[in-house]
Amino acid sequence: MKNTNKIIWITGASSGIGAELAKIYSHRGIKLILSSRNVRALERVKSECYYPENIKILPTDLNDFYAAPALVKKAYNIFGRIDILINNAGLSQRSLIVDTQFDVLKKLIEINYLGTVALSRALLPFFLKQGFGHYVVVSSVMGKYGSPLRSGYSAAKHALHGFFDVMRMEHQKDNINVTIICPGFVRTPIAMNSLKGDGSVLGVDDLATRKGLKVEDFARKMVRSVDQKKWEVQFGKKELLGVYLKRLSNKLLHSAVIRSNVR
């Protein structure tokens, strides 16, 4: 085990990537704060961790932007410090633009971008006061390029890159680090929990997600990147090709994504 004196706050910890990160960090003996709206699921994740006595649960609703300062203060007071905030909570989408209600696009921005920004901004004064801190942001390869059926999701992830790149620029001098993680397809419930154009939940998995990285493998790679304080990393399979094509030619990227017919 290493870094056992660290205190890490993980949002979206009730399932998928967040839950797997909790298990890995708990195995190291790290003290954790786990957040999501689903307290029962958080309790289950806590019970599956190696040292549940080192874990505290803090219910969090990223839609409640103006509650962020009080929530951060509460989180900070649990252990008297926060070393790393892992912004993992998020919501995906599976709908064409023409079929997507505006309120759905608004919800995707609020949860994936504004909620994360509100929480991170509220934590910043605490990081500055203690003289260090580390923001970890779970974005997506959709934060690097777009794909059909994911317009609002992709837009929100692109926005995260803009905000946190500037956070790094403004506060690197203050010993505040920013790591942006861009997963491709990972075997989590994200597709099943995705929103359709009318705001209802998709409720079914998709082939690309089922063939994605195992969540355990992805989480281990992510933890190593956080340990190394990487600025930005991408993990995935063939979908990573889009990141490189974007740098080369938008037209080539466009053609490749259309041909892939990923749903």
C-alpha positions, 0 to 999 in steps of 0.5 A: 500500500502507498499514499495511505495518509491521503484523503480522496473525495469521489463523486459518482461513487455508487457504481461503475468507475467510481465504485471501482476506484473506491475499492482500489483506494480503500485497499491502499488504506486511503481515507475516502469520502464517497458521494452520489444521490443513491445512498443505499448504493454507496453503502453497498460499495462501502461494505465491499471495500477493504477498510470500510471504517476509513470511508464516509458517505456524503450524499450529493446532488450535482444539480444543486449548484448553490449548495456546493459551498456548504457541501464542500465545507461539510466534506472538508470537515469530515477528515480535516483535509481533502487531497484529491477530488475525483469528479466522476459523476456524470450522465450520458445520452443516446439521441439524435439532435432533432429528437432531443428536447432542450431540457435534456440538453440542459440537464446534460450540461448541468450534471456533467459540467456545471455541477462539477464546476460548482463543486470544484470552484467551491473547493478551491479556497480550501486547496489554496489555504492548505497549500496543495490539492489535486482535481481529477476530472473524468471526461471522455474521448467524447470530450475530444471529438463528437459522435452521433447520438451524444451531442449534449454529452459531448458538448458538456465534456468539451466544456470540462476541458476548457474549464480545467485547462484554465484551472491548471494554468491559473493555479499550478503556481499554487501547487494545485494539480489537474488530471483529465481522464478520457475513457473510451468505452468502459463496461459500466452502466453508463449506456443503460443510464443514458437519457433518450431524447424525451428525457427517459432512461435508455434502460439497455446496454449497447454493444460498444460498451459491452466490448469496452475495457473492463472497469477494473482494468480501466480503474487501475490505469486511471489510478496510476495516471493520478499517482503520476499527476498526468495532465491528460490521458486517454484510455480505450480501444479503437475509439482512441483512433478518433483522438489522433484523427482529430489532430490530423484532419476533421474530414478524416475523423468525420468519415471514420466516425460515420463509417463506424456506425457506433450507436 
